[in-house]
Amino acid sequence: MLNLKSQITYPLLPFSQLVFDMTRWGVGFYLFPVLIKWHDGAKEKKHIERAIRAALANHPVFQMRVDWLGNHYSSPLKDMFHGRFHDIALSVRGDDLIIQAQISRILGDGKSIEILLDDIRRAYEGLPLEPDNYWGYVARFEQHKTDPHYRISRDWLINEFANTSVPVRPTTDRKRLFTLLPPKPGIYKSDYTDLQAKIRNLSKKNFLSLDGLFSLCTSLAIAEYYGTDEAALTWAYEGRETLEEQRIFGSLHRDIPFKINHKSKIINHKSDLIREARNQIRSGIAHSDYPYTLTAPYNKRWNYAVNVLRITDPEDMLRNIDLPIEIVSVPKQKYAYALLDVEIHEHAEDLSLYFRYSATHYKESSIRRFASLVRKYVEWFVE
């Protein structure tokens, strides 16, 4: 904790720091556009605008500043709609009110948008807003670094993952990771709807989440693609384990490493792999208070690992908001933010994986091949 001009400052949360460092390389990195149509909202524009401003004012991250080192502190804005890491504009289109927003991932994670929308609903309906104790969370996060459990987690993660050379991604088609070429975005969709019922049954029977199952199958696919016996990756854990954290707009999610060995001396191949995947998920969560994959010098390797993450569908998100709003599709992203992300998209009646990749580093044919390997292992486990 530093003191800058009598202003208490704290280091950014780990993922926010990663994104902040990326923004030094180019404008637009991790600045996600959001377009919302509020049906018949034109006649209530002023009321809706007040509700949005109240919701923004309820979350401290929208009134923070960051110095060049990555330390952040509270600094009130003159206009809640415009900050260094967010910009919001309202316009009328016929009877509808259009809300256009750009919000940097420095400010928050996927859950954060749902929290903000719920606060807009509360303010719109005249309900009290639950407080967002972001700065209290950050203060405890920094204080926890002196806790014995923090050191235990650090040592466990280093022992488990630092002294290993297992691959963390399928081999790239471009030999050099570092290039001055812009990371062009690519996307490939793999449909699992035909296996959805079997996947749910397997997950329930073995107490293995979708994150765990697809991390397992993706790791095995990396190993086969790379030609090794074992592989590793990272997966995104939502966190937010306390009631207080349920109302915080911030990057509270955690990046957790996951490793699997395909050729261990095992009796029941499938059962033992599932058991090991379950242990990896549980142990990873238990030690996730130390941000291993985002901490130097380990981040030099893990920043280029495959990341498995679950994506909240906009329709599912809005189902809990109960407002006459619609999230409209926006233009495709300009840059690829990772070498390869494997996104899990699950709805009531369909399930898909989206492989978002850097087309600067991978050919589409390579991603298709890799996706087919993931599918092969999913089929093997559920059949």
N, C-alpha and C positions, 0 to 999 in steps of 0.2 A: 504494500500500500504506500502510495506516494502522496506528497502534499504539493500541489501546484497552485501558486497564487491563492493560498488559503482554501483551495477547493479539494475535497477528498476525492481521490481517484483510485481506480482499481484496474488491473489488467483485464483485457477483454476475456470472455469465456473462450475456451479452446477453439471451437469451431468458428466463432466470430473472428478470432485472431487469424485463422487460416484464410477466411474470405477477405479480411482486411488486407492481408499480405498480397492476395491475388489481385486486388483492385489497384495495386501499385503498377501492375503490368498492363492494365488496359481498362478503359471506362466500359462499364456494362457487364463486367463479370458478376455473376450471381445477383443481378438486379432483375427481379422477376416481375413481369407485367401482370396485372389483375384487372379484368374488365367485368363489371357487374351491371346488370340491367335490373332496375327497380320498377316493376310493372305499375303503371298508373301513379308513379311517384312524382311526376312533374308538378302537380298541384300542391304537393307537400315539400317542395324543395327546401325551403328554409327550415322546416321542422326536422327533416332528414339530415340536413347539413349540421344542425346543432347536435343531433344525436351522434354523428360521426366525430365531430370535434370533441364531444364529451368522452367518447370511447377512446380516442387517441390520447387525450389528456390523462386518462386513467392508467396508461402504460408508460412507465418512465423511459423506456428505450427510445421513444420518439422524441425525447427531450435530452438526449445525451450528445456529448461531443467526444471526439477521439483525437489524442495528440499523435505526433508522428511516430512515437514508440509503440502505440497500440494501447495506451492507457485511456480509459474512458471515465467521464464524470458528468454530473447533471448540469444542464445549462438550458434554462427556459427558452422556448421559441416564441417569436412574435406572432407567427402564424402556424398553427398545428398542422396545416395541410402541406407545409413545405419544410423539409429538413435536409441535412446532408445525405441521408440514406433512405429517404422516402419522398414521394411526391404524389399528391392526390388532387384530382380535378373533377368537378361536376359539370354536366351539360344536360340539356333537355333534347330528347328525340321523340317528337310526337307527344304522346301521353306519358312516356317513360322517362325516368331519370337515369342517366348513365354515370356510373362511378368508375373513373379510370385511376389506377394506382400503380406505382412502381415502388416495391419495397425490397431493400437489400437483405440478403440472407445473413448479413452482419447482425441485423436486429432480431431475427427470430427463426424458428423452425416451422415445419409444416403444421404442427398443432397450434402454433401461435395465431395463424390466420383464422382458425375456427374460434379461438378465444375472442379475437377482435370482433368477428361477426356477431357473436353472442352478446358482446357488450353493446354493439350498435343496436341490437334488438332490444336489450334492456333499457337503454337510454331512450329509444324511440317510443317504448311503451310506458315511460315514466317510472321505471323500476330502479332501485338503487344498484350501483355497480359494486361488485366485490373488489376489494383492494388488490393491487398487484405489487407485491413486496420484492420487486426485482433487485433493488440495491441490498436488501437484507440477504437475499439468496447469494449474491455475488460476494458479500462480506463473509458469509459462512463458508463459501467455496474457497476463498483465500485462506481463511483461518484453518480449514480442514487440512491444509497442506502440512501443518505441524502435527497432525494427529497420527498416532502409531499405525492405525489401520491404513492410512494413506501410504505409508512406507511399506507396509506388508503387501498392499496391492501392487505397488511399483515393483517390488522385488519379485513377486509371483509372475507378473507379466513379462519382465525382463528375462527371467529364468525360462519361461514357457516359450517365448517368441523371439528373443533377440539373438540367441545363439543358434539360429537355424537358417539355412539357405533355401528353404522350400519356395517354389514359385508362388506369386500372389496374383497372377494374371495369366491369361493365355499369351503365348508369344506374339509380339507385335509384328506387323508386316514391315513397318518402318523400323530399321535396326536401332536407330538412335532415338531415345525418348525426347531429348532436348533438341528443339528445332525452332527457328524463327518463323516458321509457317504458322498461320492462325489455326487453332484447333477446331476444325469444321465439325459440326454436329451430325451424327448419324443415328438412326433408330430402326430397330427391327422388332416386330411383334411376334410372339409365339403363343398360340392359343392352347389353353389347358382345360377348357370347359368340359371336354369329353371325359377328363379324369377328375373333375372337381369333387364328385361324391366320394370317390376312392381316396383322394388326397385328404379330405376332411375326416374320413374314417380312420385312416392311418395316423393322422395327427392326434385325434382323440384317443385312440387305442394306446398310443405310445407316449402321450403327454409331450408331444413335440410340436411346437408352433410352426406356422408356415415359414417364418424367418429361419427356424432351425432346419426344416426339411429342405428348403431351397438353398440355404447356405451349404448344407451337406452335399446336395447334388451338384451345385456349382463348383464346389471344391474338388469333387471327384472328376468333374469335367475339365477343370484346369490341369489336374494331375495327368489325365489321359492326353490332353492337348499338348502338354509340355513334355510328356514322356517320362514322368517320374512316379514314385509311389505315393507321394503325399503333396498336399498343397494347402494354401491358406488364403484368407480374404478378410474383409471387414463386413460387419452388418450394423445397421442403424437401430439403436435401442431408444425408444421414445422417452424413457425415464418418467419424470413427473410422478413420483411415488407418494407424495404427500398431498393433502388437500390444498395447501397453500400453493404448491407448484402447479396445480391445475388451472390457476388463474394468471400465471406469469407469461407475458409475451417476451420470449427470449430464446436463445439457442441452447436449450437445456438437454437436448437429445445427446446420446453418447455413441461414439464410434468404437465398436468392440471387435477385436481380432478373433478369428475362428480358424482352427487347423484340424485337418483330418488325415489319417494314414490309410491308404487303400489296401495295403498288403501286409497288415499286421498279422501276427500269429493268432488267428481267431478260430473259434469252433463254429459258431453260427454267424456267417458273414454279415447278413442283413441286420440281424438283431444287435450284434456288437457295434456295427457302424452307427445305428440309430442311438444306441446307448451312449456312445462316445460323443455324438452330435449333441445329445441332450446335456451331457456333462459340460461340453464346451460352452453351450449357451448359458447354463446356470453359473459356471465358474466365471465366465466373462462378465456377466451382470454383477456378480458378487465383488469383483475387483475393478469395476468400471469407474470408481471414483478417481482413479489415476488415468488421465487421458493419454495413454501410452502411444497410440498411433498418430497423435497430433503433437507429440513432444519431440524436440530435437534430442539426439540425432536420429531417432527411430522414424520420424516422419518422412525422412528422405526416401525411405523405401515404401512405407505404407500409404503415402499420398498417391502412389500409382497402383494400388491394389484394387481389385474388383470390390465393389461395395454392393451389398444386397440390402434393399430397403422396401418397406411397404408404403404404398401411396394411398392417401385417403381420397376417395372419389368425391368430386364436388357435389354430386347428387346426394351421397350419403351424409356429407357435411351439412348441407342445407336442410336435410330432413329433420335435423335437431334444432334448427334455427327458427323455423316457422315464420318466415317473412316472405313477401311476394317478390323474391329476387331470383335472379338467374345468373350463374357464372358463365360468361361467354368465352368461347375459344379465342385465343390471341395468336398472333403470328409466331412461327417457330423461333426457338432461341437462336441467337446469332453465333454463340460459341458452344463448344463442348466443354463441360466443366470437369470432366474426369475422363480417364482412358476408357473405363467401362463400368457402368452402373447397371445392375439387374433389378428392375423395379417390379414389385408384386402388386398387381391390380386385381382385387377381388371384390365382386359384387354378389348379390343374392343368387344369381343364376349364371354367372360367367366368371372365369378366372384366366388371367393372361400374365405373361412376363413381357416386359418391355426392356430390350437391350439398348441402352443409350450409350453411344460410344464416340470416340474421336475418330472421324473418318480420315483424319490426317495420319493416324497410326494404324488403323485397321481397314482392310478391304471388306466390303459387304459380304463377299463369299466366305471370308474367314469367320465373321460373326454368325452367319447362317450355320456354318459347320460347328461352331462352339455351342450355339443354341440347340442344335440337334443332339449334342453330347449331354447337355443338361436334361433334355427331354428323355433321352435313353435311360438315364439313372432314375429319373422320377418314375418312369414306367416299370423299371426293375423293382423299385421298392413297393409300389402299390399293387403289382400283379401277384 
